[in-house]
Amino acid sequence: MEALFLNDLYKIYKEGVIETVALRGAELKVGPGEFVAITGRSGAGKSTLLNLIGGLATPSAGQVIINGADITSMNEAERAAFRRDRIGVVYQMDNLIPFLSALENVMLSMQIAGRSHAEKRALQLLDEVGLLERIDHKPTQLSGGERQRVAIAVALANEPSLLLADELTGELDSVTANRIMDLLSVLNVIYRLTMIVVTHNKTIAARAPREVKIADGKLYESRAAHGSGH
């Protein structure tokens, strides 16, 4: 079973009489534990695609199937619960809560989900992203790269099966960006976690084993994973 299957996906935005087709029949299959970069020029529909995969928006037509569950057929409450339990998202802006420490930020989503041992898991995750020394620091006391590491720990807190990253290195210098990609590669192996990274940065995209390009609302295999059947 695919970790992610996009089936004939359409997204049409209507403003008055004007229609903008962001996606037109987009198709994609991603296997469990695959690490895929989605690239495309600005305005090509990358963020729209990520919002649909993450259940933050619904398509005009087509299906988004994650580990056999069709999230497009769920109501809003079901989608929200699925997203909380199964999908981790890292944004370009780290989306951390400024008045909470790194540790509290990572614990929060677990506490909302009613999970026990939140502090123990948060410490383990912050250790894995190399920030055990900074757990009491608030976001303003951390560098851009450190904030993204905390954001990755937050995204992993509820043990998702799918991690989505939207231009997560966009605000970082190239050395820091490469370190973040190193970290994702390691986490991909440790957790056998399916990862989809959306980026316009060719160097960052090249770090992923498989690259898919979005253009004219469709997805094209740009570089298949070595040894993959795709």
MIDOSE-1310 file (N, C-alpha, C; in nm, 2 decimals, decimal comma, always signed):
residues 230
meal	+0,08/-0,12/+0,00/+0,00/+0,00/+0,00/+0,09/+0,13/+0,00; +0,05/+0,22/-0,08/+0,12/+0,35/-0,08/+0,11/+0,43/+0,04; +0,21/+0,50/+0,08/+0,20/+0,59/+0,20/+0,11/+0,71/+0,15; +0,13/+0,75/+0,02/+0,05/+0,86/-0,03/+0,01/+0,83/-0,17
flnd	-0,12/+0,85/-0,21/-0,16/+0,83/-0,34/-0,25/+0,95/-0,38; -0,21/+1,03/-0,48/-0,29/+1,14/-0,53/-0,35/+1,10/-0,66; -0,48/+1,10/-0,66/-0,55/+1,04/-0,77/-0,63/+1,15/-0,84; -0,58/+1,19/-0,96/-0,66/+1,28/-1,05/-0,70/+1,41/-0,98
lyki	-0,61/+1,47/-0,92/-0,64/+1,58/-0,83/-0,65/+1,72/-0,90; -0,76/+1,78/-0,88/-0,79/+1,92/-0,94/-0,81/+2,02/-0,82; -0,76/+2,14/-0,84/-0,80/+2,25/-0,75/-0,82/+2,37/-0,83; -0,94/+2,42/-0,82/-0,98/+2,54/-0,90/-1,02/+2,65/-0,80
ykeg	-0,96/+2,76/-0,81/-1,00/+2,88/-0,73/-1,09/+2,97/-0,81; -1,20/+3,01/-0,75/-1,30/+3,10/-0,82/-1,30/+3,23/-0,75; -1,28/+3,34/-0,83/-1,30/+3,47/-0,78/-1,39/+3,55/-0,87; -1,52/+3,56/-0,83/-1,61/+3,62/-0,93/-1,63/+3,53/-1,04
viet	-1,61/+3,58/-1,16/-1,62/+3,50/-1,28/-1,49/+3,44/-1,33; -1,38/+3,48/-1,26/-1,25/+3,43/-1,29/-1,21/+3,30/-1,23; -1,17/+3,20/-1,30/-1,13/+3,07/-1,25/-0,98/+3,05/-1,27; -0,91/+3,01/-1,16/-0,77/+2,98/-1,17/-0,75/+2,83/-1,14
valr	-0,70/+2,76/-1,24/-0,68/+2,61/-1,21/-0,53/+2,59/-1,16; -0,53/+2,56/-1,03/-0,39/+2,54/-0,97/-0,34/+2,40/-0,99; -0,43/+2,30/-0,99/-0,39/+2,16/-1,02/-0,49/+2,11/-1,12; -0,44/+2,03/-1,22/-0,53/+1,97/-1,32/-0,49/+1,83/-1,34
gael	-0,56/+1,74/-1,27/-0,53/+1,60/-1,28/-0,40/+1,55/-1,23; -0,35/+1,61/-1,12/-0,22/+1,57/-1,06/-0,23/+1,43/-1,01; -0,12/+1,35/-1,04/-0,12/+1,21/-0,99/+0,02/+1,19/-0,93; +0,02/+1,11/-0,82/+0,15/+1,08/-0,75/+0,13/+0,96/-0,66
kvgp	+0,23/+0,87/-0,66/+0,24/+0,76/-0,57/+0,37/+0,77/-0,50; +0,36/+0,76/-0,36/+0,48/+0,76/-0,28/+0,48/+0,64/-0,19; +0,58/+0,56/-0,19/+0,59/+0,44/-0,10/+0,63/+0,48/+0,04; +0,60/+0,38/+0,13/+0,63/+0,40/+0,27/+0,78/+0,43/+0,29
gefv	+0,81/+0,54/+0,37/+0,95/+0,57/+0,40/+1,03/+0,64/+0,29; +0,96/+0,67/+0,18/+1,02/+0,75/+0,07/+1,04/+0,89/+0,11; +1,15/+0,95/+0,05/+1,18/+1,09/+0,08/+1,18/+1,16/-0,06; +1,08/+1,25/-0,08/+1,05/+1,31/-0,21/+1,06/+1,46/-0,20
aitg	+1,13/+1,52/-0,30/+1,13/+1,67/-0,31/+1,03/+1,70/-0,42; +0,95/+1,80/-0,40/+0,86/+1,85/-0,50/+0,91/+1,99/-0,54; +0,94/+2,01/-0,66/+1,00/+2,14/-0,71/+0,91/+2,20/-0,81; +0,93/+2,33/-0,83/+0,85/+2,40/-0,93/+0,87/+2,55/-0,91
rsga	+0,84/+2,63/-1,01/+0,86/+2,77/-1,00/+0,75/+2,83/-0,91; +0,78/+2,95/-0,87/+0,68/+3,02/-0,78/+0,55/+3,03/-0,85; +0,44/+3,00/-0,77/+0,31/+3,00/-0,83/+0,27/+2,88/-0,91; +0,35/+2,78/-0,91/+0,32/+2,65/-0,98/+0,22/+2,57/-0,91
gkst	+0,19/+2,59/-0,79/+0,09/+2,52/-0,71/+0,15/+2,43/-0,60; +0,28/+2,45/-0,57/+0,34/+2,37/-0,47/+0,27/+2,37/-0,33; +0,24/+2,50/-0,28/+0,18/+2,51/-0,15/+0,04/+2,46/-0,16; -0,03/+2,48/-0,27/-0,17/+2,43/-0,28/-0,17/+2,28/-0,27
llnl	-0,07/+2,21/-0,33/-0,06/+2,07/-0,33/-0,03/+2,02/-0,18; +0,06/+2,09/-0,11/+0,09/+2,05/+0,02/-0,03/+2,07/+0,12; -0,11/+2,18/+0,09/-0,23/+2,20/+0,18/-0,33/+2,09/+0,15; -0,34/+2,04/+0,03/-0,43/+1,93/+0,00/-0,39/+1,80/+0,07
iggl	-0,25/+1,77/+0,06/-0,20/+1,65/+0,12/-0,21/+1,65/+0,27; -0,19/+1,77/+0,33/-0,20/+1,79/+0,47/-0,35/+1,80/+0,52; -0,44/+1,80/+0,43/-0,58/+1,81/+0,48/-0,62/+1,94/+0,52; -0,54/+2,05/+0,49/-0,58/+2,18/+0,52/-0,67/+2,25/+0,42
atps	-0,69/+2,18/+0,31/-0,78/+2,23/+0,20/-0,83/+2,10/+0,14; -0,95/+2,12/+0,07/-1,00/+2,00/-0,01/-0,99/+2,03/-0,16; -0,97/+1,92/-0,24/-0,96/+1,94/-0,38/-1,10/+1,97/-0,45; -1,10/+2,03/-0,56/-1,22/+2,05/-0,64/-1,27/+1,91/-0,69
agqv	-1,17/+1,82/-0,72/-1,20/+1,69/-0,77/-1,08/+1,60/-0,74; -1,10/+1,47/-0,73/-0,99/+1,38/-0,71/-0,98/+1,33/-0,57; -0,88/+1,25/-0,54/-0,86/+1,19/-0,40/-0,72/+1,21/-0,35; -0,71/+1,23/-0,22/-0,58/+1,22/-0,15/-0,59/+1,11/-0,05
iing	-0,52/+1,00/-0,08/-0,52/+0,88/+0,01/-0,39/+0,86/+0,08; -0,40/+0,86/+0,21/-0,28/+0,85/+0,30/-0,29/+0,71/+0,37; -0,19/+0,63/+0,35/-0,20/+0,49/+0,41/-0,33/+0,43/+0,40; -0,39/+0,44/+0,28/-0,52/+0,37/+0,26/-0,64/+0,45/+0,31
adit	-0,62/+0,56/+0,38/-0,74/+0,64/+0,42/-0,76/+0,76/+0,32; -0,88/+0,77/+0,27/-0,92/+0,87/+0,18/-0,96/+1,00/+0,26; -0,86/+1,09/+0,27/-0,89/+1,21/+0,36/-0,99/+1,30/+0,29; -1,01/+1,29/+0,16/-1,10/+1,38/+0,08/-1,25/+1,34/+0,11
smne	-1,27/+1,22/+0,16/-1,41/+1,18/+0,19/-1,44/+1,21/+0,34; -1,34/+1,26/+0,42/-1,37/+1,29/+0,56/-1,43/+1,42/+0,58; -1,51/+1,44/+0,69/-1,55/+1,57/+0,72/-1,44/+1,65/+0,79; -1,47/+1,78/+0,82/-1,36/+1,86/+0,87/-1,30/+1,81/+1,01
aera	-1,39/+1,77/+1,09/-1,35/+1,72/+1,23/-1,26/+1,59/+1,21; -1,30/+1,50/+1,12/-1,23/+1,38/+1,10/-1,09/+1,41/+1,04; -1,09/+1,50/+0,95/-0,96/+1,54/+0,88/-0,87/+1,61/+0,98; -0,92/+1,69/+1,07/-0,84/+1,76/+1,17/-0,78/+1,65/+1,27
afrr	-0,86/+1,55/+1,31/-0,80/+1,45/+1,39/-0,70/+1,36/+1,32; -0,72/+1,33/+1,20/-0,63/+1,26/+1,12/-0,50/+1,33/+1,10; -0,51/+1,46/+1,08/-0,39/+1,55/+1,06/-0,31/+1,55/+1,19; -0,38/+1,57/+1,30/-0,31/+1,58/+1,43/-0,24/+1,45/+1,46
drig	-0,30/+1,33/+1,43/-0,24/+1,20/+1,47/-0,14/+1,15/+1,37; -0,16/+1,18/+1,24/-0,08/+1,11/+1,14/+0,01/+1,19/+1,05; -0,01/+1,33/+1,06/+0,07/+1,41/+0,96/+0,15/+1,52/+1,04; +0,28/+1,53/+1,01/+0,36/+1,64/+1,07/+0,39/+1,74/+0,97
vvyq	+0,38/+1,87/+1,00/+0,41/+1,97/+0,90/+0,51/+2,07/+0,95; +0,61/+2,10/+0,87/+0,71/+2,21/+0,90/+0,70/+2,32/+0,80; +0,68/+2,44/+0,84/+0,66/+2,55/+0,75/+0,79/+2,63/+0,74; +0,79/+2,72/+0,64/+0,90/+2,81/+0,61/+0,93/+2,90/+0,74
mdnl	+0,82/+2,96/+0,79/+0,83/+3,03/+0,91/+0,80/+2,92/+1,02; +0,88/+2,92/+1,12/+0,88/+2,80/+1,21/+0,75/+2,78/+1,29; +0,66/+2,88/+1,30/+0,53/+2,87/+1,36/+0,54/+2,83/+1,51; +0,65/+2,86/+1,57/+0,66/+2,83/+1,72/+0,59/+2,93/+1,80
ipfl	+0,54/+2,90/+1,92/+0,47/+2,99/+2,01/+0,58/+3,07/+2,09; +0,59/+3,20/+2,06/+0,70/+3,28/+2,11/+0,73/+3,28/+2,26; +0,62/+3,27/+2,34/+0,63/+3,28/+2,49/+0,66/+3,14/+2,55; +0,66/+3,03/+2,47/+0,69/+2,90/+2,53/+0,84/+2,86/+2,50
sale	+0,90/+2,79/+2,59/+1,04/+2,74/+2,56/+1,03/+2,63/+2,45; +1,15/+2,59/+2,41/+1,16/+2,49/+2,31/+1,09/+2,36/+2,36; +1,12/+2,33/+2,48/+1,06/+2,20/+2,54/+0,91/+2,21/+2,54; +0,86/+2,33/+2,59/+0,71/+2,35/+2,60/+0,65/+2,35/+2,46
nvml	+0,71/+2,40/+2,36/+0,66/+2,40/+2,22/+0,64/+2,26/+2,17; +0,74/+2,17/+2,20/+0,73/+2,03/+2,15/+0,63/+1,96/+2,23; +0,62/+1,98/+2,36/+0,52/+1,91/+2,45/+0,38/+1,95/+2,41; +0,35/+2,07/+2,37/+0,22/+2,12/+2,35/+0,13/+2,04/+2,27
smqi	+0,17/+2,00/+2,15/+0,08/+1,92/+2,06/+0,05/+1,79/+2,12; +0,14/+1,73/+2,20/+0,12/+1,60/+2,26/+0,01/+1,62/+2,37; +0,03/+1,73/+2,44/-0,07/+1,76/+2,55/-0,21/+1,78/+2,50; -0,22/+1,85/+2,38/-0,35/+1,87/+2,32/-0,41/+1,74/+2,27
agrs	-0,32/+1,65/+2,23/-0,37/+1,52/+2,18/-0,39/+1,42/+2,30; -0,37/+1,47/+2,42/-0,39/+1,39/+2,54/-0,30/+1,27/+2,56; -0,17/+1,29/+2,50/-0,08/+1,18/+2,52/+0,00/+1,19/+2,65; +0,03/+1,08/+2,71/+0,11/+1,08/+2,83/+0,26/+1,08/+2,79
haek	+0,34/+1,10/+2,89/+0,49/+1,10/+2,88/+0,53/+1,21/+2,78; +0,46/+1,32/+2,77/+0,49/+1,43/+2,67/+0,63/+1,48/+2,70; +0,67/+1,50/+2,82/+0,80/+1,56/+2,85/+0,91/+1,47/+2,81; +0,89/+1,34/+2,84/+1,00/+1,24/+2,81/+1,02/+1,23/+2,66
ralq	+0,91/+1,23/+2,58/+0,92/+1,22/+2,44/+0,98/+1,35/+2,38; +0,94/+1,47/+2,44/+0,99/+1,60/+2,39/+1,14/+1,61/+2,41; +1,19/+1,56/+2,52/+1,33/+1,56/+2,55/+1,41/+1,47/+2,45; +1,35/+1,35/+2,42/+1,41/+1,26/+2,33/+1,42/+1,32/+2,19
llde	+1,31/+1,39/+2,15/+1,31/+1,45/+2,01/+1,41/+1,57/+2,01; +1,42/+1,65/+2,11/+1,51/+1,76/+2,11/+1,65/+1,71/+2,11; +1,68/+1,60/+2,18/+1,81/+1,53/+2,17/+1,84/+1,49/+2,03; +1,74/+1,43/+1,96/+1,76/+1,38/+1,83/+1,79/+1,49/+1,73
vgll	+1,73/+1,61/+1,75/+1,76/+1,72/+1,66/+1,88/+1,81/+1,71; +1,95/+1,76/+1,82/+2,07/+1,83/+1,86/+2,05/+1,95/+1,94; +1,94/+1,96/+2,02/+1,91/+2,08/+2,09/+1,89/+2,06/+2,24; +1,94/+1,96/+2,30/+1,92/+1,93/+2,44/+1,97/+2,04/+2,53
erid	+2,08/+2,11/+2,48/+2,13/+2,22/+2,56/+2,04/+2,35/+2,56; +1,94/+2,35/+2,47/+1,87/+2,47/+2,44/+1,72/+2,46/+2,48; +1,69/+2,35/+2,56/+1,54/+2,32/+2,58/+1,47/+2,44/+2,65; +1,54/+2,52/+2,74/+1,47/+2,62/+2,81/+1,47/+2,75/+2,74
hkpt	+1,53/+2,76/+2,62/+1,53/+2,88/+2,54/+1,40/+2,91/+2,47; +1,36/+3,03/+2,46/+1,24/+3,07/+2,39/+1,28/+3,09/+2,24; +1,19/+3,09/+2,14/+1,22/+3,10/+2,00/+1,31/+3,22/+1,97; +1,29/+3,34/+2,04/+1,37/+3,46/+2,01/+1,51/+3,44/+2,05
qlsg	+1,54/+3,34/+2,14/+1,68/+3,32/+2,19/+1,75/+3,22/+2,10; +1,68/+3,17/+2,00/+1,74/+3,06/+1,91/+1,77/+3,12/+1,78; +1,87/+3,06/+1,71/+1,90/+3,10/+1,57/+1,79/+3,04/+1,48; +1,79/+3,09/+1,35/+1,70/+3,04/+1,25/+1,70/+2,89/+1,24
gerq	+1,82/+2,84/+1,23/+1,84/+2,69/+1,21/+1,79/+2,61/+1,33; +1,82/+2,67/+1,45/+1,77/+2,61/+1,58/+1,62/+2,61/+1,59; +1,56/+2,72/+1,54/+1,41/+2,73/+1,55/+1,35/+2,62/+1,45; +1,41/+2,60/+1,34/+1,36/+2,50/+1,24/+1,38/+2,36/+1,30
rvai	+1,49/+2,34/+1,38/+1,51/+2,21/+1,44/+1,40/+2,18/+1,55; +1,36/+2,29/+1,62/+1,25/+2,27/+1,72/+1,12/+2,24/+1,64; +1,10/+2,32/+1,53/+0,98/+2,30/+1,45/+0,97/+2,15/+1,40; +1,08/+2,10/+1,36/+1,08/+1,96/+1,32/+1,05/+1,86/+1,43
aval	+1,10/+1,89/+1,55/+1,07/+1,81/+1,67/+0,92/+1,82/+1,70; +0,86/+1,94/+1,69/+0,72/+1,96/+1,71/+0,64/+1,88/+1,61; +0,68/+1,88/+1,48/+0,61/+1,80/+1,38/+0,62/+1,65/+1,40; +0,72/+1,61/+1,47/+0,74/+1,46/+1,49/+0,67/+1,42/+1,63
anep	+0,63/+1,51/+1,71/+0,58/+1,48/+1,84/+0,48/+1,37/+1,85; +0,38/+1,38/+1,77/+0,27/+1,28/+1,77/+0,30/+1,15/+1,69; +0,42/+1,13/+1,65/+0,46/+1,01/+1,58/+0,38/+1,00/+1,45; +0,39/+1,10/+1,36/+0,32/+1,09/+1,23/+0,38/+0,99/+1,14
slll	+0,30/+0,94/+1,04/+0,35/+0,85/+0,94/+0,40/+0,93/+0,82; +0,36/+1,06/+0,81/+0,40/+1,14/+0,70/+0,44/+1,28/+0,75; +0,56/+1,32/+0,70/+0,61/+1,45/+0,73/+0,61/+1,54/+0,61; +0,55/+1,66/+0,62/+0,54/+1,75/+0,51/+0,62/+1,88/+0,54
adel	+0,71/+1,93/+0,45/+0,79/+2,04/+0,48/+0,77/+2,14/+0,36; +0,73/+2,27/+0,40/+0,70/+2,37/+0,30/+0,81/+2,47/+0,30; +0,91/+2,47/+0,20/+1,02/+2,56/+0,19/+1,08/+2,58/+0,33; +1,11/+2,47/+0,40/+1,16/+2,48/+0,54/+1,29/+2,55/+0,55
tgel	+1,37/+2,55/+0,44/+1,50/+2,61/+0,44/+1,50/+2,75/+0,38; +1,39/+2,80/+0,34/+1,38/+2,92/+0,27/+1,44/+3,04/+0,33; +1,43/+3,05/+0,47/+1,49/+3,16/+0,54/+1,63/+3,14/+0,59; +1,69/+3,03/+0,56/+1,82/+2,99/+0,61/+1,93/+3,01/+0,51
dsvt	+2,05/+3,03/+0,56/+2,17/+3,03/+0,47/+2,20/+2,89/+0,43; +2,28/+2,88/+0,33/+2,30/+2,75/+0,26/+2,37/+2,64/+0,35; +2,46/+2,68/+0,44/+2,52/+2,59/+0,53/+2,42/+2,53/+0,63; +2,34/+2,62/+0,69/+2,23/+2,58/+0,78/+2,13/+2,50/+0,71
anri	+2,09/+2,54/+0,59/+1,99/+2,46/+0,51/+2,04/+2,32/+0,49; +2,16/+2,31/+0,46/+2,22/+2,17/+0,43/+2,22/+2,09/+0,56; +2,24/+2,15/+0,67/+2,24/+2,08/+0,80/+2,10/+2,03/+0,83; +2,00/+2,11/+0,80/+1,86/+2,08/+0,82/+1,83/+1,96/+0,73
mdll	+1,87/+1,96/+0,61/+1,85/+1,84/+0,52/+1,92/+1,72/+0,56; +2,04/+1,74/+0,62/+2,11/+1,62/+0,68/+2,03/+1,56/+0,79; +1,97/+1,65/+0,88/+1,89/+1,60/+0,99/+1,77/+1,53/+0,94; +1,70/+1,58/+0,83/+1,58/+1,51/+0,78/+1,62/+1,38/+0,72
svln	+1,73/+1,37/+0,65/+1,78/+1,24/+0,60/+1,80/+1,14/+0,71; +1,86/+1,18/+0,82/+1,88/+1,09/+0,93/+1,75/+1,04/+0,99; +1,65/+1,14/+1,01/+1,52/+1,11/+1,07/+1,44/+1,02/+0,98; +1,46/+1,04/+0,85/+1,39/+0,95/+0,75/+1,43/+0,81/+0,77
viyr	+1,56/+0,79/+0,79/+1,61/+0,65/+0,81/+1,57/+0,60/+0,95; +1,59/+0,68/+1,06/+1,56/+0,63/+1,19/+1,41/+0,59/+1,20; +1,32/+0,67/+1,15/+1,17/+0,65/+1,17/+1,11/+0,58/+1,05; +1,18/+0,56/+0,95/+1,12/+0,51/+0,82/+1,00/+0,59/+0,79
ltmi	+1,02/+0,72/+0,80/+0,91/+0,82/+0,79/+0,90/+0,87/+0,64; +0,78/+0,87/+0,59/+0,76/+0,92/+0,46/+0,77/+1,07/+0,46; +0,86/+1,13/+0,37/+0,88/+1,27/+0,38/+0,86/+1,34/+0,24; +0,79/+1,45/+0,24/+0,77/+1,53/+0,12/+0,81/+1,67/+0,15
vvth	+0,91/+1,71/+0,08/+0,97/+1,85/+0,10/+0,94/+1,93/-0,03; +0,87/+2,04/-0,01/+0,84/+2,13/-0,12/+0,95/+2,24/-0,12; +1,01/+2,26/-0,23/+1,12/+2,36/-0,24/+1,14/+2,42/-0,38; +1,18/+2,54/-0,39/+1,22/+2,59/-0,52/+1,37/+2,59/-0,54
nkti	+1,44/+2,55/-0,43/+1,58/+2,55/-0,42/+1,64/+2,42/-0,48; +1,70/+2,43/-0,60/+1,75/+2,31/-0,67/+1,85/+2,23/-0,59; +1,94/+2,30/-0,51/+2,04/+2,23/-0,43/+1,98/+2,15/-0,32; +1,87/+2,21/-0,26/+1,80/+2,14/-0,15/+1,73/+2,02/-0,21
aara	+1,66/+2,04/-0,33/+1,59/+1,93/-0,39/+1,68/+1,81/-0,43; +1,80/+1,85/-0,47/+1,90/+1,74/-0,51/+1,94/+1,65/-0,39; +1,91/+1,70/-0,27/+1,94/+1,61/-0,15/+1,84/+1,50/-0,13; +1,72/+1,51/-0,19/+1,62/+1,41/-0,17/+1,65/+1,30/-0,27
prev	+1,63/+1,17/-0,24/+1,65/+1,06/-0,33/+1,56/+1,07/-0,46; +1,44/+1,13/-0,45/+1,35/+1,13/-0,56/+1,30/+1,28/-0,57; +1,29/+1,32/-0,70/+1,24/+1,46/-0,72/+1,12/+1,46/-0,82; +1,02/+1,53/-0,78/+0,90/+1,54/-0,87/+0,87/+1,69/-0,90
kiad	+0,85/+1,72/-1,02/+0,83/+1,86/-1,06/+0,68/+1,89/-1,08; +0,64/+2,01/-1,04/+0,51/+2,05/-1,06/+0,51/+2,16/-1,17; +0,43/+2,15/-1,27/+0,43/+2,25/-1,38/+0,29/+2,23/-1,45; +0,23/+2,35/-1,48/+0,10/+2,35/-1,55/-0,01/+2,27/-1,47
gkly	+0,01/+2,26/-1,34/-0,09/+2,19/-1,26/-0,08/+2,04/-1,25; +0,03/+1,99/-1,31/+0,05/+1,85/-1,31/+0,18/+1,81/-1,25; +0,20/+1,68/-1,21/+0,32/+1,64/-1,15/+0,40/+1,55/-1,25; +0,53/+1,58/-1,26/+0,61/+1,50/-1,35/+0,73/+1,44/-1,28
esra	+0,76/+1,32/-1,30/+0,88/+1,25/-1,24/+1,00/+1,32/-1,29; +1,08/+1,39/-1,21/+1,20/+1,46/-1,25/+1,32/+1,37/-1,23; +1,32/+1,30/-1,12/+1,44/+1,21/-1,09/+1,38/+1,11/-1,00; +1,38/+0,98/-1,05/+1,33/+0,87/-0,97/+1,43/+0,83/-0,86
ahgs	+1,38/+0,78/-0,75/+1,47/+0,72/-0,65/+1,55/+0,61/-0,71; +1,68/+0,60/-0,67/+1,76/+0,49/-0,72/+1,71/+0,36/-0,68; +1,69/+0,27/-0,77/+1,63/+0,14/-0,74/+1,48/+0,13/-0,72; +1,42/+0,25/-0,74/+1,27/+0,26/-0,71/+1,20/+0,20/-0,84
gh	+1,08/+0,15/-0,81/+1,00/+0,10/-0,92/+0,93/+0,21/-1,00; +0,94/+0,33/-0,95/+0,86/+0,44/-1,01/+0,92/+0,49/-1,14
